[in-house]
């Protein structure tokens, strides 16, 4: 990921599980530089994605929550997110909590 400040993908995803949704928030929470090749090419994609296994975007999950899905299970039933490897369930829970 960020080769300048040695910030890996897992650190980015953990920050998202702790409310980060923008590049500025990631920069503050993780120390990513937002200027190196890894940051420029990958951070926006990561911020837009929730579930890589099922290809579910952040927008899809946020919209599903806005439409009334208030549990990880309900979000999973509607979008498929969190139903395969389950690694994105913490992020889904955070989205439910924040509504964003």
Secondary structure in CASP SS format (residue, H / E / C, confidence):
PFRMAT SS
TARGET T0000
AUTHOR 0000-0000-0000
METHOD secondary structure of the structure
MODEL  1
X C 1.00
X E 1.00
X C 1.00
X C 1.00
X C 1.00
X C 1.00
X E 1.00
X C 1.00
X H 1.00
X H 1.00
X H 1.00
X H 1.00
X H 1.00
X H 1.00
X H 1.00
X H 1.00
X H 1.00
X C 1.00
X C 1.00
X C 1.00
X C 1.00
X C 1.00
X H 1.00
X H 1.00
X H 1.00
X H 1.00
X H 1.00
X H 1.00
X H 1.00
X H 1.00
X C 1.00
X C 1.00
X C 1.00
X C 1.00
X C 1.00
X C 1.00
X H 1.00
X H 1.00
X H 1.00
X H 1.00
X H 1.00
X H 1.00
X H 1.00
X H 1.00
X H 1.00
X H 1.00
X H 1.00
X H 1.00
X E 1.00
X E 1.00
X E 1.00
X C 1.00
X C 1.00
X C 1.00
X C 1.00
X E 1.00
X E 1.00
X H 1.00
X H 1.00
X H 1.00
X H 1.00
X H 1.00
X H 1.00
X H 1.00
X H 1.00
X H 1.00
X C 1.00
X C 1.00
X C 1.00
X C 1.00
X C 1.00
X H 1.00
X H 1.00
X H 1.00
X H 1.00
X H 1.00
X H 1.00
X H 1.00
X H 1.00
X C 1.00
X C 1.00
X C 1.00
X C 1.00
X C 1.00
X C 1.00
X C 1.00
X C 1.00
X C 1.00
X H 1.00
X H 1.00
X H 1.00
X H 1.00
X H 1.00
X H 1.00
X H 1.00
X H 1.00
X H 1.00
X H 1.00
X C 1.00
X C 1.00
END
